[in-house]
Amino acid sequence: MSENKKQQLREKIDELDDLVAKALNDRTKCAIEIGHIKRKSGEKLFDPTREEQIFQRLTASNTGPLTAEALVRIFERIIDESRRVERTAAYDD
């Protein structure tokens, strides 16, 4: 592989990393709002049904090269953080 092609791919990865970081921050903002809404309505903070829906949707739309299992492992970490943020937001104000 040429150095030029490698550099182009690295630049593309950097762009994608920036998009992923923005998307994760946007997702977190939504989780904060959900935490506030759940607290105000008295809902439980943890919803395993919702998490299962997320995993099903992600694996159904997965076109690879990540395996469904790898994608789920990545999103388990993301959902763990969302759960933490929701809990914190539910008790803030």
PDB file of N, CA, C and O in Angstrom, chain B, residues numbered from 101:
ATOM      1  N   MET B 101       0.851  -1.173   0.000  1.00  0.00           N
ATOM      2  CA  MET B 101       0.000   0.000   0.000  1.00  0.00           C
ATOM      3  C   MET B 101       0.896   1.235   0.000  1.00  0.00           C
ATOM      4  O   MET B 101       1.904   1.290   0.704  1.00  0.00           O
ATOM      5  N   SER B 102       0.520   2.190  -0.777  1.00  0.00           N
ATOM      6  CA  SER B 102       1.333   3.399  -0.865  1.00  0.00           C
ATOM      7  C   SER B 102       1.148   4.268   0.377  1.00  0.00           C
ATOM      8  O   SER B 102       0.124   4.202   1.057  1.00  0.00           O
ATOM      9  N   GLU B 103       2.146   5.066   0.649  1.00  0.00           N
ATOM     10  CA  GLU B 103       2.079   6.002   1.776  1.00  0.00           C
ATOM     11  C   GLU B 103       0.918   6.970   1.602  1.00  0.00           C
ATOM     12  O   GLU B 103       0.245   7.321   2.571  1.00  0.00           O
ATOM     13  N   ASN B 104       0.685   7.399   0.368  1.00  0.00           N
ATOM     14  CA  ASN B 104      -0.394   8.341   0.093  1.00  0.00           C
ATOM     15  C   ASN B 104      -1.761   7.719   0.450  1.00  0.00           C
ATOM     16  O   ASN B 104      -2.594   8.357   1.094  1.00  0.00           O
ATOM     17  N   LYS B 105      -1.964   6.496   0.029  1.00  0.00           N
ATOM     18  CA  LYS B 105      -3.234   5.818   0.317  1.00  0.00           C
ATOM     19  C   LYS B 105      -3.401   5.621   1.818  1.00  0.00           C
ATOM     20  O   LYS B 105      -4.490   5.818   2.357  1.00  0.00           O
ATOM     21  N   LYS B 106      -2.331   5.236   2.487  1.00  0.00           N
ATOM     22  CA  LYS B 106      -2.383   5.045   3.937  1.00  0.00           C
ATOM     23  C   LYS B 106      -2.746   6.355   4.628  1.00  0.00           C
ATOM     24  O   LYS B 106      -3.558   6.363   5.553  1.00  0.00           O
ATOM     25  N   GLN B 107      -2.156   7.451   4.191  1.00  0.00           N
ATOM     26  CA  GLN B 107      -2.452   8.757   4.774  1.00  0.00           C
ATOM     27  C   GLN B 107      -3.905   9.146   4.528  1.00  0.00           C
ATOM     28  O   GLN B 107      -4.558   9.691   5.418  1.00  0.00           O
ATOM     29  N   GLN B 108      -4.414   8.874   3.336  1.00  0.00           N
ATOM     30  CA  GLN B 108      -5.818   9.167   3.022  1.00  0.00           C
ATOM     31  C   GLN B 108      -6.754   8.374   3.939  1.00  0.00           C
ATOM     32  O   GLN B 108      -7.750   8.906   4.429  1.00  0.00           O
ATOM     33  N   LEU B 109      -6.430   7.124   4.162  1.00  0.00           N
ATOM     34  CA  LEU B 109      -7.257   6.298   5.032  1.00  0.00           C
ATOM     35  C   LEU B 109      -7.208   6.787   6.475  1.00  0.00           C
ATOM     36  O   LEU B 109      -8.225   6.784   7.169  1.00  0.00           O
ATOM     37  N   ARG B 110      -6.047   7.201   6.919  1.00  0.00           N
ATOM     38  CA  ARG B 110      -5.931   7.743   8.275  1.00  0.00           C
ATOM     39  C   ARG B 110      -6.740   9.032   8.422  1.00  0.00           C
ATOM     40  O   ARG B 110      -7.379   9.253   9.451  1.00  0.00           O
ATOM     41  N   GLU B 111      -6.714   9.870   7.405  1.00  0.00           N
ATOM     42  CA  GLU B 111      -7.506  11.099   7.447  1.00  0.00           C
ATOM     43  C   GLU B 111      -9.002  10.772   7.488  1.00  0.00           C
ATOM     44  O   GLU B 111      -9.764  11.431   8.195  1.00  0.00           O
ATOM     45  N   LYS B 112      -9.415   9.767   6.739  1.00  0.00           N
ATOM     46  CA  LYS B 112     -10.813   9.339   6.754  1.00  0.00           C
ATOM     47  C   LYS B 112     -11.195   8.817   8.135  1.00  0.00           C
ATOM     48  O   LYS B 112     -12.278   9.121   8.635  1.00  0.00           O
ATOM     49  N   ILE B 113     -10.319   8.039   8.749  1.00  0.00           N
ATOM     50  CA  ILE B 113     -10.572   7.547  10.104  1.00  0.00           C
ATOM     51  C   ILE B 113     -10.705   8.706  11.079  1.00  0.00           C
ATOM     52  O   ILE B 113     -11.588   8.696  11.937  1.00  0.00           O
ATOM     53  N   ASP B 114      -9.836   9.707  10.957  1.00  0.00           N
ATOM     54  CA  ASP B 114      -9.919  10.878  11.832  1.00  0.00           C
ATOM     55  C   ASP B 114     -11.265  11.580  11.674  1.00  0.00           C
ATOM     56  O   ASP B 114     -11.868  11.989  12.666  1.00  0.00           O
ATOM     57  N   GLU B 115     -11.741  11.725  10.440  1.00  0.00           N
ATOM     58  CA  GLU B 115     -13.051  12.336  10.194  1.00  0.00           C
ATOM     59  C   GLU B 115     -14.163  11.505  10.840  1.00  0.00           C
ATOM     60  O   GLU B 115     -15.062  12.044  11.485  1.00  0.00           O
ATOM     61  N   LEU B 116     -14.085  10.209  10.657  1.00  0.00           N
ATOM     62  CA  LEU B 116     -15.101   9.319  11.236  1.00  0.00           C
ATOM     63  C   LEU B 116     -15.062   9.357  12.759  1.00  0.00           C
ATOM     64  O   LEU B 116     -16.107   9.343  13.409  1.00  0.00           O
ATOM     65  N   ASP B 117     -13.862   9.404  13.330  1.00  0.00           N
ATOM     66  CA  ASP B 117     -13.741   9.509  14.786  1.00  0.00           C
ATOM     67  C   ASP B 117     -14.425  10.772  15.304  1.00  0.00           C
ATOM     68  O   ASP B 117     -15.099  10.742  16.333  1.00  0.00           O
ATOM     69  N   ASP B 118     -14.248  11.878  14.586  1.00  0.00           N
ATOM     70  CA  ASP B 118     -14.903  13.124  14.981  1.00  0.00           C
ATOM     71  C   ASP B 118     -16.423  12.985  14.923  1.00  0.00           C
ATOM     72  O   ASP B 118     -17.127  13.468  15.810  1.00  0.00           O
ATOM     73  N   LEU B 119     -16.928  12.330  13.883  1.00  0.00           N
ATOM     74  CA  LEU B 119     -18.375  12.114  13.758  1.00  0.00           C
ATOM     75  C   LEU B 119     -18.901  11.207  14.865  1.00  0.00           C
ATOM     76  O   LEU B 119     -19.969  11.451  15.426  1.00  0.00           O
ATOM     77  N   VAL B 120     -18.148  10.168  15.171  1.00  0.00           N
ATOM     78  CA  VAL B 120     -18.559   9.250  16.238  1.00  0.00           C
ATOM     79  C   VAL B 120     -18.598   9.988  17.575  1.00  0.00           C
ATOM     80  O   VAL B 120     -19.546   9.828  18.344  1.00  0.00           O
ATOM     81  N   ALA B 121     -17.574  10.793  17.855  1.00  0.00           N
ATOM     82  CA  ALA B 121     -17.534  11.544  19.114  1.00  0.00           C
ATOM     83  C   ALA B 121     -18.717  12.502  19.206  1.00  0.00           C
ATOM     84  O   ALA B 121     -19.333  12.623  20.264  1.00  0.00           O
ATOM     85  N   LYS B 122     -19.038  13.179  18.118  1.00  0.00           N
ATOM     86  CA  LYS B 122     -20.190  14.086  18.113  1.00  0.00           C
ATOM     87  C   LYS B 122     -21.481  13.298  18.335  1.00  0.00           C
ATOM     88  O   LYS B 122     -22.330  13.711  19.125  1.00  0.00           O
ATOM     89  N   ALA B 123     -21.633  12.184  17.655  1.00  0.00           N
ATOM     90  CA  ALA B 123     -22.842  11.373  17.799  1.00  0.00           C
ATOM     91  C   ALA B 123     -22.979  10.855  19.232  1.00  0.00           C
ATOM     92  O   ALA B 123     -24.082  10.842  19.779  1.00  0.00           O
ATOM     93  N   LEU B 124     -21.881  10.432  19.839  1.00  0.00           N
ATOM     94  CA  LEU B 124     -21.939   9.945  21.218  1.00  0.00           C
ATOM     95  C   LEU B 124     -22.302  11.064  22.186  1.00  0.00           C
ATOM     96  O   LEU B 124     -23.045  10.836  23.141  1.00  0.00           O
ATOM     97  N   ASN B 125     -21.788  12.266  21.953  1.00  0.00           N
ATOM     98  CA  ASN B 125     -22.166  13.395  22.797  1.00  0.00           C
ATOM     99  C   ASN B 125     -23.631  13.765  22.614  1.00  0.00           C
ATOM    100  O   ASN B 125     -24.314  14.095  23.583  1.00  0.00           O
ATOM    101  N   ASP B 126     -24.118  13.713  21.375  1.00  0.00           N
ATOM    102  CA  ASP B 126     -25.543  13.964  21.130  1.00  0.00           C
ATOM    103  C   ASP B 126     -26.400  12.898  21.810  1.00  0.00           C
ATOM    104  O   ASP B 126     -27.441  13.206  22.391  1.00  0.00           O
ATOM    105  N   ARG B 127     -25.958  11.650  21.734  1.00  0.00           N
ATOM    106  CA  ARG B 127     -26.673  10.555  22.390  1.00  0.00           C
ATOM    107  C   ARG B 127     -26.710  10.768  23.899  1.00  0.00           C
ATOM    108  O   ARG B 127     -27.728  10.515  24.543  1.00  0.00           O
ATOM    109  N   THR B 128     -25.610  11.229  24.452  1.00  0.00           N
ATOM    110  CA  THR B 128     -25.533  11.478  25.893  1.00  0.00           C
ATOM    111  C   THR B 128     -26.470  12.602  26.308  1.00  0.00           C
ATOM    112  O   THR B 128     -27.110  12.516  27.356  1.00  0.00           O
ATOM    113  N   LYS B 129     -26.559  13.648  25.505  1.00  0.00           N
ATOM    114  CA  LYS B 129     -27.501  14.733  25.801  1.00  0.00           C
ATOM    115  C   LYS B 129     -28.930  14.191  25.871  1.00  0.00           C
ATOM    116  O   LYS B 129     -29.709  14.587  26.739  1.00  0.00           O
ATOM    117  N   CYS B 130     -29.265  13.290  24.957  1.00  0.00           N
ATOM    118  CA  CYS B 130     -30.596  12.665  24.981  1.00  0.00           C
ATOM    119  C   CYS B 130     -30.776  11.844  26.254  1.00  0.00           C
ATOM    120  O   CYS B 130     -31.843  11.882  26.865  1.00  0.00           O
ATOM    121  N   ALA B 131     -29.748  11.103  26.660  1.00  0.00           N
ATOM    122  CA  ALA B 131     -29.824  10.293  27.877  1.00  0.00           C
ATOM    123  C   ALA B 131     -30.045  11.174  29.101  1.00  0.00           C
ATOM    124  O   ALA B 131     -30.780  10.795  30.013  1.00  0.00           O
ATOM    125  N   ILE B 132     -29.418  12.337  29.128  1.00  0.00           N
ATOM    126  CA  ILE B 132     -29.612  13.275  30.240  1.00  0.00           C
ATOM    127  C   ILE B 132     -31.070  13.710  30.304  1.00  0.00           C
ATOM    128  O   ILE B 132     -31.673  13.726  31.377  1.00  0.00           O
ATOM    129  N   GLU B 133     -31.626  14.059  29.167  1.00  0.00           N
ATOM    130  CA  GLU B 133     -33.026  14.476  29.124  1.00  0.00           C
ATOM    131  C   GLU B 133     -33.960  13.338  29.528  1.00  0.00           C
ATOM    132  O   GLU B 133     -34.948  13.556  30.230  1.00  0.00           O
ATOM    133  N   ILE B 134     -33.644  12.137  29.086  1.00  0.00           N
ATOM    134  CA  ILE B 134     -34.459  10.977  29.464  1.00  0.00           C
ATOM    135  C   ILE B 134     -34.412  10.784  30.973  1.00  0.00           C
ATOM    136  O   ILE B 134     -35.430  10.476  31.593  1.00  0.00           O
ATOM    137  N   GLY B 135     -33.239  10.963  31.566  1.00  0.00           N
ATOM    138  CA  GLY B 135     -33.113  10.851  33.019  1.00  0.00           C
ATOM    139  C   GLY B 135     -34.005  11.844  33.741  1.00  0.00           C
ATOM    140  O   GLY B 135     -34.650  11.499  34.732  1.00  0.00           O
ATOM    141  N   HIS B 136     -34.046  13.076  33.250  1.00  0.00           N
ATOM    142  CA  HIS B 136     -34.918  14.094  33.849  1.00  0.00           C
ATOM    143  C   HIS B 136     -36.392  13.697  33.710  1.00  0.00           C
ATOM    144  O   HIS B 136     -37.163  13.798  34.664  1.00  0.00           O
ATOM    145  N   ILE B 137     -36.764  13.252  32.529  1.00  0.00           N
ATOM    146  CA  ILE B 137     -38.158  12.867  32.269  1.00  0.00           C
ATOM    147  C   ILE B 137     -38.567  11.687  33.140  1.00  0.00           C
ATOM    148  O   ILE B 137     -39.653  11.685  33.719  1.00  0.00           O
ATOM    149  N   LYS B 138     -37.695  10.679  33.233  1.00  0.00           N
ATOM    150  CA  LYS B 138     -38.021   9.504  34.043  1.00  0.00           C
ATOM    151  C   LYS B 138     -38.189   9.876  35.509  1.00  0.00           C
ATOM    152  O   LYS B 138     -39.092   9.381  36.183  1.00  0.00           O
ATOM    153  N   ARG B 139     -37.320  10.746  35.998  1.00  0.00           N
ATOM    154  CA  ARG B 139     -37.426  11.160  37.395  1.00  0.00           C
ATOM    155  C   ARG B 139     -38.748  11.867  37.640  1.00  0.00           C
ATOM    156  O   ARG B 139     -39.441  11.577  38.615  1.00  0.00           O
ATOM    157  N   LYS B 140     -39.096  12.787  36.763  1.00  0.00           N
ATOM    158  CA  LYS B 140     -40.330  13.554  36.931  1.00  0.00           C
ATOM    159  C   LYS B 140     -41.574  12.687  36.834  1.00  0.00           C
ATOM    160  O   LYS B 140     -42.578  12.960  37.492  1.00  0.00           O
ATOM    161  N   SER B 141     -41.513  11.639  36.013  1.00  0.00           N
ATOM    162  CA  SER B 141     -42.689  10.784  35.836  1.00  0.00           C
ATOM    163  C   SER B 141     -42.679   9.580  36.775  1.00  0.00           C
ATOM    164  O   SER B 141     -43.636   8.807  36.805  1.00  0.00           O
ATOM    165  N   GLY B 142     -41.589   9.418  37.545  1.00  0.00           N
ATOM    166  CA  GLY B 142     -41.513   8.307  38.489  1.00  0.00           C
ATOM    167  C   GLY B 142     -41.184   6.971  37.853  1.00  0.00           C
ATOM    168  O   GLY B 142     -41.356   5.928  38.485  1.00  0.00           O
ATOM    169  N   GLU B 143     -40.721   6.981  36.629  1.00  0.00           N
ATOM    170  CA  GLU B 143     -40.369   5.727  35.945  1.00  0.00           C
ATOM    171  C   GLU B 143     -39.080   5.141  36.510  1.00  0.00           C
ATOM    172  O   GLU B 143     -38.249   5.844  37.085  1.00  0.00           O
ATOM    173  N   LYS B 144     -38.943   3.822  36.326  1.00  0.00           N
ATOM    174  CA  LYS B 144     -37.680   3.166  36.654  1.00  0.00           C
ATOM    175  C   LYS B 144     -36.622   3.661  35.680  1.00  0.00           C
ATOM    176  O   LYS B 144     -36.905   3.920  34.510  1.00  0.00           O
ATOM    177  N   LEU B 145     -35.400   3.789  36.182  1.00  0.00           N
ATOM    178  CA  LEU B 145     -34.317   4.258  35.323  1.00  0.00           C
ATOM    179  C   LEU B 145     -33.811   3.169  34.393  1.00  0.00           C
ATOM    180  O   LEU B 145     -33.418   3.457  33.262  1.00  0.00           O
ATOM    181  N   PHE B 146     -33.813   1.936  34.844  1.00  0.00           N
ATOM    182  CA  PHE B 146     -33.262   0.841  34.046  1.00  0.00           C
ATOM    183  C   PHE B 146     -34.386   0.129  33.315  1.00  0.00           C
ATOM    184  O   PHE B 146     -35.363  -0.287  33.939  1.00  0.00           O
ATOM    185  N   ASP B 147     -34.264  -0.018  32.004  1.00  0.00           N
ATOM    186  CA  ASP B 147     -35.274  -0.683  31.197  1.00  0.00           C
ATOM    187  C   ASP B 147     -34.604  -1.738  30.315  1.00  0.00           C
ATOM    188  O   ASP B 147     -34.156  -1.434  29.210  1.00  0.00           O
ATOM    189  N   PRO B 148     -34.537  -2.984  30.808  1.00  0.00           N
ATOM    190  CA  PRO B 148     -33.867  -4.025  30.025  1.00  0.00           C
ATOM    191  C   PRO B 148     -34.554  -4.284  28.682  1.00  0.00           C
ATOM    192  O   PRO B 148     -33.899  -4.688  27.721  1.00  0.00           O
ATOM    193  N   THR B 149     -35.854  -4.058  28.610  1.00  0.00           N
ATOM    194  CA  THR B 149     -36.561  -4.256  27.341  1.00  0.00           C
ATOM    195  C   THR B 149     -36.054  -3.270  26.301  1.00  0.00           C
ATOM    196  O   THR B 149     -35.826  -3.642  25.150  1.00  0.00           O
ATOM    197  N   ARG B 150     -35.878  -2.031  26.694  1.00  0.00           N
ATOM    198  CA  ARG B 150     -35.367  -1.014  25.770  1.00  0.00           C
ATOM    199  C   ARG B 150     -33.964  -1.362  25.306  1.00  0.00           C
ATOM    200  O   ARG B 150     -33.644  -1.228  24.125  1.00  0.00           O
ATOM    201  N   GLU B 151     -33.132  -1.807  26.231  1.00  0.00           N
ATOM    202  CA  GLU B 151     -31.765  -2.172  25.846  1.00  0.00           C
ATOM    203  C   GLU B 151     -31.773  -3.342  24.869  1.00  0.00           C
ATOM    204  O   GLU B 151     -30.997  -3.348  23.914  1.00  0.00           O
ATOM    205  N   GLU B 152     -32.621  -4.316  25.085  1.00  0.00           N
ATOM    206  CA  GLU B 152     -32.713  -5.454  24.165  1.00  0.00           C
ATOM    207  C   GLU B 152     -33.169  -4.975  22.786  1.00  0.00           C
ATOM    208  O   GLU B 152     -32.676  -5.464  21.769  1.00  0.00           O
ATOM    209  N   GLN B 153     -34.098  -4.033  22.743  1.00  0.00           N
ATOM    210  CA  GLN B 153     -34.543  -3.471  21.462  1.00  0.00           C
ATOM    211  C   GLN B 153     -33.387  -2.806  20.728  1.00  0.00           C
ATOM    212  O   GLN B 153     -33.252  -2.946  19.512  1.00  0.00           O
ATOM    213  N   ILE B 154     -32.560  -2.088  21.465  1.00  0.00           N
ATOM    214  CA  ILE B 154     -31.399  -1.438  20.854  1.00  0.00           C
ATOM    215  C   ILE B 154     -30.476  -2.475  20.241  1.00  0.00           C
ATOM    216  O   ILE B 154     -30.047  -2.333  19.096  1.00  0.00           O
ATOM    217  N   PHE B 155     -30.171  -3.520  21.003  1.00  0.00           N
ATOM    218  CA  PHE B 155     -29.266  -4.566  20.494  1.00  0.00           C
ATOM    219  C   PHE B 155     -29.861  -5.266  19.276  1.00  0.00           C
ATOM    220  O   PHE B 155     -29.146  -5.543  18.314  1.00  0.00           O
ATOM    221  N   GLN B 156     -31.153  -5.553  19.307  1.00  0.00           N
ATOM    222  CA  GLN B 156     -31.792  -6.211  18.166  1.00  0.00           C
ATOM    223  C   GLN B 156     -31.743  -5.332  16.923  1.00  0.00           C
ATOM    224  O   GLN B 156     -31.452  -5.810  15.826  1.00  0.00           O
ATOM    225  N   ARG B 157     -32.031  -4.035  17.101  1.00  0.00           N
ATOM    226  CA  ARG B 157     -32.008  -3.122  15.970  1.00  0.00           C
ATOM    227  C   ARG B 157     -30.604  -3.018  15.380  1.00  0.00           C
ATOM    228  O   ARG B 157     -30.432  -3.025  14.161  1.00  0.00           O
ATOM    229  N   LEU B 158     -29.605  -2.921  16.253  1.00  0.00           N
ATOM    230  CA  LEU B 158     -28.228  -2.791  15.774  1.00  0.00           C
ATOM    231  C   LEU B 158     -27.764  -4.035  15.038  1.00  0.00           C
ATOM    232  O   LEU B 158     -27.157  -3.937  13.971  1.00  0.00           O
ATOM    233  N   THR B 159     -28.041  -5.196  15.594  1.00  0.00           N
ATOM    234  CA  THR B 159     -27.575  -6.421  14.945  1.00  0.00           C
ATOM    235  C   THR B 159     -28.336  -6.686  13.657  1.00  0.00           C
ATOM    236  O   THR B 159     -27.779  -7.251  12.716  1.00  0.00           O
ATOM    237  N   ALA B 160     -29.607  -6.284  13.600  1.00  0.00           N
ATOM    238  CA  ALA B 160     -30.386  -6.482  12.374  1.00  0.00           C
ATOM    239  C   ALA B 160     -29.881  -5.595  11.242  1.00  0.00           C
ATOM    240  O   ALA B 160     -29.954  -5.974  10.073  1.00  0.00           O
ATOM    241  N   SER B 161     -29.370  -4.415  11.586  1.00  0.00           N
ATOM    242  CA  SER B 161     -28.912  -3.479  10.555  1.00  0.00           C
ATOM    243  C   SER B 161     -27.414  -3.593  10.286  1.00  0.00           C
ATOM    244  O   SER B 161     -26.881  -2.875   9.439  1.00  0.00           O
ATOM    245  N   ASN B 162     -26.738  -4.479  10.992  1.00  0.00           N
ATOM    246  CA  ASN B 162     -25.291  -4.613  10.848  1.00  0.00           C
ATOM    247  C   ASN B 162     -24.933  -5.237   9.505  1.00  0.00           C
ATOM    248  O   ASN B 162     -25.431  -6.307   9.154  1.00  0.00           O
ATOM    249  N   THR B 163     -24.066  -4.559   8.758  1.00  0.00           N
ATOM    250  CA  THR B 163     -23.621  -5.077   7.465  1.00  0.00           C
ATOM    251  C   THR B 163     -22.150  -5.485   7.483  1.00  0.00           C
ATOM    252  O   THR B 163     -21.600  -5.873   6.453  1.00  0.00           O
ATOM    253  N   GLY B 164     -21.504  -5.398   8.671  1.00  0.00           N
ATOM    254  CA  GLY B 164     -20.113  -5.807   8.789  1.00  0.00           C
ATOM    255  C   GLY B 164     -19.172  -4.721   8.326  1.00  0.00           C
ATOM    256  O   GLY B 164     -19.623  -3.706   7.796  1.00  0.00           O
ATOM    257  N   PRO B 165     -17.907  -4.898   8.506  1.00  0.00           N
ATOM    258  CA  PRO B 165     -17.204  -6.120   8.843  1.00  0.00           C
ATOM    259  C   PRO B 165     -17.231  -6.485  10.326  1.00  0.00           C
ATOM    260  O   PRO B 165     -16.798  -7.581  10.682  1.00  0.00           O
ATOM    261  N   LEU B 166     -17.730  -5.598  11.214  1.00  0.00           N
ATOM    262  CA  LEU B 166     -17.854  -6.002  12.612  1.00  0.00           C
ATOM    263  C   LEU B 166     -18.887  -7.112  12.733  1.00  0.00           C
ATOM    264  O   LEU B 166     -19.930  -7.076  12.080  1.00  0.00           O
ATOM    265  N   THR B 167     -18.595  -8.088  13.564  1.00  0.00           N
ATOM    266  CA  THR B 167     -19.595  -9.115  13.819  1.00  0.00           C
ATOM    267  C   THR B 167     -20.696  -8.529  14.701  1.00  0.00           C
ATOM    268  O   THR B 167     -20.500  -7.504  15.355  1.00  0.00           O
ATOM    269  N   ALA B 168     -21.837  -9.178  14.712  1.00  0.00           N
ATOM    270  CA  ALA B 168     -22.931  -8.731  15.570  1.00  0.00           C
ATOM    271  C   ALA B 168     -22.489  -8.732  17.028  1.00  0.00           C
ATOM    272  O   ALA B 168     -22.836  -7.827  17.787  1.00  0.00           O
ATOM    273  N   GLU B 169     -21.728  -9.741  17.415  1.00  0.00           N
ATOM    274  CA  GLU B 169     -21.246  -9.833  18.792  1.00  0.00           C
ATOM    275  C   GLU B 169     -20.318  -8.671  19.138  1.00  0.00           C
ATOM    276  O   GLU B 169     -20.395  -8.118  20.235  1.00  0.00           O
ATOM    277  N   ALA B 170     -19.449  -8.304  18.214  1.00  0.00           N
ATOM    278  CA  ALA B 170     -18.535  -7.177  18.454  1.00  0.00           C
ATOM    279  C   ALA B 170     -19.320  -5.879  18.585  1.00  0.00           C
ATOM    280  O   ALA B 170     -19.028  -5.056  19.453  1.00  0.00           O
ATOM    281  N   LEU B 171     -20.305  -5.699  17.733  1.00  0.00           N
ATOM    282  CA  LEU B 171     -21.122  -4.492  17.788  1.00  0.00           C
ATOM    283  C   LEU B 171     -21.879  -4.407  19.116  1.00  0.00           C
ATOM    284  O   LEU B 171     -21.974  -3.336  19.715  1.00  0.00           O
ATOM    285  N   VAL B 172     -22.407  -5.524  19.563  1.00  0.00           N
ATOM    286  CA  VAL B 172     -23.111  -5.555  20.853  1.00  0.00           C
ATOM    287  C   VAL B 172     -22.154  -5.215  21.988  1.00  0.00           C
ATOM    288  O   VAL B 172     -22.510  -4.448  22.883  1.00  0.00           O
ATOM    289  N   ARG B 173     -20.939  -5.777  21.967  1.00  0.00           N
ATOM    290  CA  ARG B 173     -19.964  -5.460  23.024  1.00  0.00           C
ATOM    291  C   ARG B 173     -19.653  -3.971  23.064  1.00  0.00           C
ATOM    292  O   ARG B 173     -19.561  -3.386  24.144  1.00  0.00           O
ATOM    293  N   ILE B 174     -19.491  -3.360  21.910  1.00  0.00           N
ATOM    294  CA  ILE B 174     -19.220  -1.922  21.857  1.00  0.00           C
ATOM    295  C   ILE B 174     -20.399  -1.148  22.434  1.00  0.00           C
ATOM    296  O   ILE B 174     -20.215  -0.236  23.239  1.00  0.00           O
ATOM    297  N   PHE B 175     -21.606  -1.513  22.022  1.00  0.00           N
ATOM    298  CA  PHE B 175     -22.782  -0.786  22.497  1.00  0.00           C
ATOM    299  C   PHE B 175     -23.102  -1.072  23.947  1.00  0.00           C
ATOM    300  O   PHE B 175     -23.742  -0.250  24.603  1.00  0.00           O
ATOM    301  N   GLU B 176     -22.677  -2.212  24.469  1.00  0.00           N
ATOM    302  CA  GLU B 176     -22.847  -2.456  25.905  1.00  0.00           C
ATOM    303  C   GLU B 176     -22.102  -1.385  26.696  1.00  0.00           C
ATOM    304  O   GLU B 176     -22.614  -0.884  27.698  1.00  0.00           O
ATOM    305  N   ARG B 177     -20.917  -1.038  26.259  1.00  0.00           N
ATOM    306  CA  ARG B 177     -20.141   0.022  26.929  1.00  0.00           C
ATOM    307  C   ARG B 177     -20.829   1.374  26.799  1.00  0.00           C
ATOM    308  O   ARG B 177     -20.887   2.144  27.758  1.00  0.00           O
ATOM    309  N   ILE B 178     -21.352   1.659  25.606  1.00  0.00           N
ATOM    310  CA  ILE B 178     -22.049   2.927  25.373  1.00  0.00           C
ATOM    311  C   ILE B 178     -23.306   2.998  26.238  1.00  0.00           C
ATOM    312  O   ILE B 178     -23.584   4.035  26.840  1.00  0.00           O
ATOM    313  N   ILE B 179     -24.053   1.923  26.303  1.00  0.00           N
ATOM    314  CA  ILE B 179     -25.284   1.895  27.095  1.00  0.00           C
ATOM    315  C   ILE B 179     -24.963   1.974  28.577  1.00  0.00           C
ATOM    316  O   ILE B 179     -25.699   2.613  29.329  1.00  0.00           O
ATOM    317  N   ASP B 180     -23.881   1.339  29.015  1.00  0.00           N
ATOM    318  CA  ASP B 180     -23.467   1.470  30.418  1.00  0.00           C
ATOM    319  C   ASP B 180     -23.261   2.944  30.773  1.00  0.00           C
ATOM    320  O   ASP B 180     -23.711   3.404  31.822  1.00  0.00           O
ATOM    321  N   GLU B 181     -22.593   3.663  29.909  1.00  0.00           N
ATOM    322  CA  GLU B 181     -22.348   5.086  30.163  1.00  0.00           C
ATOM    323  C   GLU B 181     -23.656   5.871  30.108  1.00  0.00           C
ATOM    324  O   GLU B 181     -23.866   6.770  30.923  1.00  0.00           O
ATOM    325  N   SER B 182     -24.530   5.550  29.171  1.00  0.00           N
ATOM    326  CA  SER B 182     -25.831   6.225  29.104  1.00  0.00           C
ATOM    327  C   SER B 182     -26.631   5.987  30.379  1.00  0.00           C
ATOM    328  O   SER B 182     -27.275   6.902  30.891  1.00  0.00           O
ATOM    329  N   ARG B 183     -26.589   4.768  30.887  1.00  0.00           N
ATOM    330  CA  ARG B 183     -27.293   4.436  32.125  1.00  0.00           C
ATOM    331  C   ARG B 183     -26.750   5.274  33.286  1.00  0.00           C
ATOM    332  O   ARG B 183     -27.516   5.783  34.104  1.00  0.00           O
ATOM    333  N   ARG B 184     -25.427   5.410  33.348  1.00  0.00           N
ATOM    334  CA  ARG B 184     -24.804   6.211  34.400  1.00  0.00           C
ATOM    335  C   ARG B 184     -25.232   7.669  34.293  1.00  0.00           C
ATOM    336  O   ARG B 184     -25.560   8.303  35.297  1.00  0.00           O
ATOM    337  N   VAL B 185     -25.228   8.195  33.078  1.00  0.00           N
ATOM    338  CA  VAL B 185     -25.609   9.587  32.854  1.00  0.00           C
ATOM    339  C   VAL B 185     -27.084   9.801  33.197  1.00  0.00           C
ATOM    340  O   VAL B 185     -27.441  10.807  33.809  1.00  0.00           O
ATOM    341  N   GLU B 186     -27.931   8.860  32.804  1.00  0.00           N
ATOM    342  CA  GLU B 186     -29.361   8.977  33.133  1.00  0.00           C
ATOM    343  C   GLU B 186     -29.572   9.009  34.640  1.00  0.00           C
ATOM    344  O   GLU B 186     -30.334   9.830  35.151  1.00  0.00           O
ATOM    345  N   ARG B 187     -28.886   8.102  35.357  1.00  0.00           N
ATOM    346  CA  ARG B 187     -29.017   8.066  36.824  1.00  0.00           C
ATOM    347  C   ARG B 187     -28.588   9.386  37.437  1.00  0.00           C
ATOM    348  O   ARG B 187     -29.262   9.926  38.315  1.00  0.00           O
ATOM    349  N   THR B 188     -27.457   9.902  36.966  1.00  0.00           N
ATOM    350  CA  THR B 188     -26.962  11.173  37.492  1.00  0.00           C
ATOM    351  C   THR B 188     -27.951  12.291  37.184  1.00  0.00           C
ATOM    352  O   THR B 188     -28.260  13.104  38.055  1.00  0.00           O
ATOM    353  N   ALA B 189     -28.443  12.334  35.966  1.00  0.00           N
ATOM    354  CA  ALA B 189     -29.386  13.392  35.570  1.00  0.00           C
ATOM    355  C   ALA B 189     -30.694  13.289  36.336  1.00  0.00           C
ATOM    356  O   ALA B 189     -31.329  14.302  36.626  1.00  0.00           O
ATOM    357  N   ALA B 190     -31.095  12.075  36.661  1.00  0.00           N
ATOM    358  CA  ALA B 190     -32.368  11.880  37.363  1.00  0.00           C
ATOM    359  C   ALA B 190     -32.325  12.467  38.769  1.00  0.00           C
ATOM    360  O   ALA B 190     -33.360  12.826  39.331  1.00  0.00           O
ATOM    361  N   TYR B 191     -31.124  12.562  39.332  1.00  0.00           N
ATOM    362  CA  TYR B 191     -31.002  13.070  40.696  1.00  0.00           C
ATOM    363  C   TYR B 191     -30.413  14.466  40.746  1.00  0.00           C
ATOM    364  O   TYR B 191     -30.197  15.006  41.831  1.00  0.00           O
ATOM    365  N   ASP B 192     -30.148  15.060  39.591  1.00  0.00           N
ATOM    366  CA  ASP B 192     -29.679  16.444  39.526  1.00  0.00           C
ATOM    367  C   ASP B 192     -30.871  17.379  39.499  1.00  0.00           C
ATOM    368  O   ASP B 192     -32.017  16.932  39.449  1.00  0.00           O
ATOM    369  N   ASP B 193     -30.623  18.587  39.529  1.00  0.00           N
ATOM    370  CA  ASP B 193     -31.579  19.718  39.408  1.00  0.00           C
ATOM    371  C   ASP B 193     -31.557  20.536  40.617  1.00  0.00           C
ATOM    372  O   ASP B 193     -32.285  21.525  40.708  1.00  0.00           O
TER     373      ASP B 193
END
